[in-house]
Amino acid sequence: MNYGLKEYKELLEKNLQQLKDPMSTPFGCDPHSNLSITVRYAKQESINYALEMLPEIKEPMKDHEFRDQVNELRDLCNTFYKTEQLRGRLADFLQAFREKCK
């Protein structure tokens, strides 16, 4: 099964919740021994680090938002057609769009 970013993040969060339970140690191990606590803590820290490094999951752009962006880009191109400013205006528009998508 291929996991997307959202499913991967959900799996990490589920594992993190399981590690918070002190009884989530392998069978036969003392859940309150120093080794079990250290191992649980190390696993929690590594999962927290992975969660922090994941990019923020944003909802996909809605159809009307995409349509508005396309219309704005079309208007920009029509306004600055055959001018020296077109390249700069397009760069500004695309930079703002990229920041919006982050």
Secondary structure as UniProt FT lines:
FT   HELIX           5..19
FT   TURN            22..23
FT   TURN            27..28
FT   TURN            31..32
FT   HELIX           34..53
FT   HELIX           63..79
FT   TURN            80..82
FT   TURN            84..85
FT   HELIX           86..101
//
